[in-house]
Amino acid sequence: MLYMPVIFLFYRENGFETTELFGLHAIYSIIIAVLEVPSGYIADVWGRKNAIIIGTFFGVLGFSAYSISYTFWGFVVAEILLGIGESLISGADSAILYDSLHQQKRSADYLKIEGRLSAIGNVAEAMAGLFVSLIVFRYVRTNFIIQAALSFIAFLAACYLIEPKYHSGRKKPGFKEILQIVHYTFRINKTLGKYLIFSAFIGFASLVMAWFAQPVFSEVSLEKSYYGYAWVILNLCVAFGSLMALRINYFFGHNKIIIFLAFTMSAGFITIAFKLTYIAFISMIIFYFIRGTAHPILKNYINNLTTSDKRATVLSLRSLLIRILYSGFGPLLGVISDTISLRLALVLCGTGILIPSTIYAILIITGQKERN
């Protein structure tokens, strides 16, 4: 992800500010929101490998569009293509992993392996940050050109995935069954529904912080040449958190980890807001570490509560909720940041995440005690 450490600089290079940064990603999120569940269902019916192959191909098209676009509408086209690609990959990747492990009678290893994969991904992104720090191109656009080539490698890699035999697909696919899965998730298996909603707020917090990071860099007057190095440190924190996910989950236990995630993920925004100096990096480092632990742990809980025939669809529902939240509130946070202050946007975001995530944490814990 060579573009992420310098995405804010790229938008500024083309005359855009924080509002456009959040607005364009909101378009990306809307595309994912519209296609997320149908694409997860496609992965369940026609195979996760096929969905990932098509998704990575759209990734190549999206980054290619970015590398040749100079206008807002050109960027919109790029975000639409990337949104289609991400919707096809999201859910299918975790589902193919979980079912591959299940086939080998290693389901208990999911959290460990998911943590390792997250760590590898974030180390790779940290290396991208190091790359853009050591090799500074005259135009940030060059990073997008290289990104398009890297995306093509991902497409080739997807072609060599192996669909687990455990996943057999459905015999009577149709839109009606998508609605049945939604009904099952939120009305029948209410425990699963609560986990999805809670996980969505935690995922929303992670997503917003990823896009707020560079405006924070700018606010504290970090030199542009150091953006990549800061990105390296933050992503290594995520990687370390992912590697520690299994141990942290074991150390805290189910109930304490749920409460811990609800408070720390929201508190990160507020603590950064009240100290918008270099001290804010301490809060960001802690936030990114916890972000690394949160996703493998919550995905593991969700996977344990669903079955193979609907796994990708259920995981896509989680992503759908995250994208709905971002589409609704992301652009507003960008406008507040540009027109009023970044500090206010951070405080509002942290408070807005704290209240619902705490409510659902309590509901999950209460339900857990009742089942016991």
N, C-alpha and C positions, 0 to 999 in steps of 0.2 A: 504494500500500500504506500507507494512512493508519494502519492498526492496528499495524504492526510496530514503530514507534518507541516505542509505549506499551503493548505487549501484556502485559508484566510488571506494569505498573501496573493494567491492566484486571483481570488475575487477582487481584491484591491487593485491588482495589476490591470484588471479589466473594468475598473471604475465602480465596483460594488462594495457594499458595507455589510454590517452584521445582519441587517434586515433581509438582504438578498441571500445571505448565507443560510439563514434559517428558513426563508421562504422557499428556496430551491429544494432544500432537503425535505420540506413539508410536501412538495409535489412528489418527490421520490417516495415519501411515506404514504401518501394517498394512493399511489399506484400499487404499492405493496398491500395496503389495506383492502383495496378492491380485489386483488388477485390472490392474496395470501391463502385463504381457505380453499378456493378452487384448485390452486396449484398444489397445495398439500394433499388434496384429495387425488389429484392426478398422479402424484408420487405414490400414494397408497394403491392406486388401481393399476397404473401402467409401469410402475417400477421407479424406485428412488434414483437408480443410476441414470435412467433416461431423463428424469427431471433435472438432475444435476448437470448432465451434458448440455441440455438446451439452455439451462440457466447460465452456465459459464460462457456459452456462445454469445448470449445477449450481453454479458459483461464485456466481452471483446468489442462488440458494437458500441456499447455505451462509452467506454473510455476512448475509443476511436473518434466518436462524435465530439467528446470534450476536447480532444487534442486539436481539432480543426475548427472549433467554434469560437466566435469572438463576441457574440451578442447574447442577451438574456434568453431569447427564444431558442438559440442554439444550445444553450446550457439546459433548457427545459427538455429538449429532445433527448439529450444525453441522460438526464435524470430519469426520464420515462423508460428508456432502454435498460438502464441499470436497475430500476425498480422491478421491471419484469423479470430480469435475471435473478435478483435477490429473492423474489417471491417463490421462484421455482427451486432455489437451493435451500432456503430456510425451511427447517423442519425435516426435509429429506435427508440432510447430512447427519443429524443426530439420530434419526430413525434407522438409517442404514447401519450406523455404528452400533446402536443398541441391539438390533436384531442379529447382526453378525456375532456379537458377543453371546446373545441368547442361544444362537445355533450351536455355539461351542461350549454351552453350559457355563458361561462366564459373566452372567448378568451382574453379579455382585461387583465386577471390576469396572462397571460403567463409569462411576464417579471418578475413579483413578485415571482411566483412559481419557475421558472427556476433559479432565483437568490438564492432562499432559498435552492434549491437542490444543487447548486454549493457550497454554503456555508457549507451545511452539509457534502458534500464530502471532502471539504478542512479541516474542523474541524476533520473529521475522519483521514485524512492524517497527520494532526498535532498531533493527539493522537498517530499515528504510530511512528512519530518522537520522541515523549516523551517516548514511549515504548522502542525503540532501545537505548535511552539515559539512561534509568533507568535499563534496563535489557540488559547488553552487553554480548552476547554469545561469546564463544571462537572463533567460526568460523561464519563469516557473513552469510554463507550458511544456517544456521539455520533459518534465517529470511525468506528465500525462501521456506523452508519446511512448515513453519507456513502459508506463503502466499498461498500455494497450498490448504491448508485446508480452509482458508478464501474464496478462489475462489469457493470452493465447496458450501459454504453458499450462495454466489451470484447466483450460478446455481439453488439452491433450491428456492431462492426468486423469480427468473425469472419465475419459474413454476406457481407462484401464481399471476402473472400479469393478468390484464383483458383487452382484446382487445376491444377498443371502437366500438360501433355499427356504428358510423359515418363513420368508415373506412370499405369499402366494397370490396376493391381490384379491379383488372381489369379483364375483361372478356376475352381479347385476349392478354395474355402476350407474349413477344418475344423480341429478341435483337433489332429489328427494332424500337421498342417503346423507348428503352433506348436512341438511337440516336435521336429520335424525341424530347425527354425531354432535351437532351443536346442542340439541335438546338433551342428549345423554350427558354431555359435559356439564351443563349448567343447571339442569333440572333433576336428573337421576343421580349421577355421581357428583353430588354437590361439593364433596371434599376436593375433587379434582378441579371444579370450577373456582373454588376459593384460592387454591394454589395458583391457578392460571392468572387470576386477577391480581393477586399479591405479586407474583413474578412479573406481571406486566408493569406495575408501578416501579419495581426495582430496575427493570430493563429500561423504562422511560428515563429514570434518573441517570443511568449509565450513558444513554444516548445523548441526553441534553448536555451532560458534562463533557462528553467528547467534542461537542460543537462549541461549548463555552471556553474550552481550554485556551485556544489561541486568542480570542478576545481578552482573556485574562492576561495572557502574555503581553498583549499590546497595552493593556491598562497599567501594568506595572513597569512599562517601558523596557521590556526585555529586548535586547538587540536581535534584529531579524536573523542574523547569522547563528544565533543560539537557539532558535525555535526547534531545529532538528535535534539538538542535544537534549533539550527539555523533553521532547517527545520520546527519546530513547529511554530516559529515566522513568517516565510515567508508564511506558509499555513494559519495561522490565518489572515494574511493580505489579502490573496486572499478571504478567507471566509467573512471578513468584507466588502471588496470591492463588493462581490456578493450581500450581503444583502443591500448595499447602491445603487445598480445599478438603481433601479427604481427612487430613489430620485435624483441621479446624472443625469440621463437621462432627468428628468423633469427640473432640475435646468439649465443645459446647453442648452437644446433644440437640435433638430436634427443636424443642421449644425455645431454648435460649438463642439458638442461631437465627430463628425467625425474628425474634424481638431485636436481636443485635443488628440484623440487616435493615429492619425498618427504621431504626433510629440513626444508625451511622450513615446510611446512604442519603438521608435527608439533611442530617447535620452538616455534611460536607459542604453543601452549598452555602449554608448560613455562616459557617466559620470562615470560609473564603471571602464572603461578602464583607465581613467586619474587619478584615485585615488585608485589603487589596494592595499589599506590598510584596516583597520577595518572601515574606513569612507565609503568604498564602500557599506557597509551594509545599509546605509541610502538610497542610490539610489536603492538598491535591494528591500527594504521594500516598497518604493514608486511604483516601477515597479510592484511588486506582487499585491499591492492594485489595481492599474489600470487594471492589467490583470484580476482581479476578476470582475470588472465592465464591461469589454469589451465583454466577450463572451455572457452573457445573453442579453445584449443590441443588439448586432449584430445578434444573432440568432432570436431575436424578430422581427427585421426589415425584415430578410429573410423569416420567417414564414408568415408574413403579406403580402408578395408579391407572395406567391405560394398557391397551393390548396392541399387538402388531398390526392388525387390520385397520386400525384407526390412528396409529401413532403419529404419522407425519401430519395428518389433518389436525390432531390435537395440538401438536407443537406449533403448527401454523396459526392456530387460534391465539396462542400466546403472542406470537409476533404481530398478529393482526391488532390485538389490543394495544400493544406498544405503539404501533404506527398510528392508530386512531388518536391516542393521547398526544403524540408528537404533532400530528397534523392539526389538532385543535389548539394546542398551547404553544408549540414551537415558534410559529411566526409572531405571535403576540409577545413572547419573551424577547425576540429579536428587535421588535419595534420599541419595547420598553427600554431595552439596552441602548438603542441608538438615540431615542428622543428624551429619555429621562436619565437613567443611569444604569450601568452594568450591575452595581451593587443592589439596587432595588429588584432587578430581574432575578438575581441569584437568590435573594431572600424570599421572594414570592414563590420561586420554583421549589426551594427547600421546604417551605411551609406547606405548599400544595401537595408535596409528596408525603410529608410526615403524617398528616391526618388520615388519609385513606389507607396507607400502608400499615399504620398502627391498628386501625380498625380491623383490617383483614388478618393481621397477625394474631390479634385476640380471637377472632372467629376460628382461625385454623387451630390454635392451641386449645380452645374450648372444645372444639369438635374432637380433637385428639384425645382429650381427657374423657369425654363421653364414650368414645369407642373402647377405651381401656377399662 
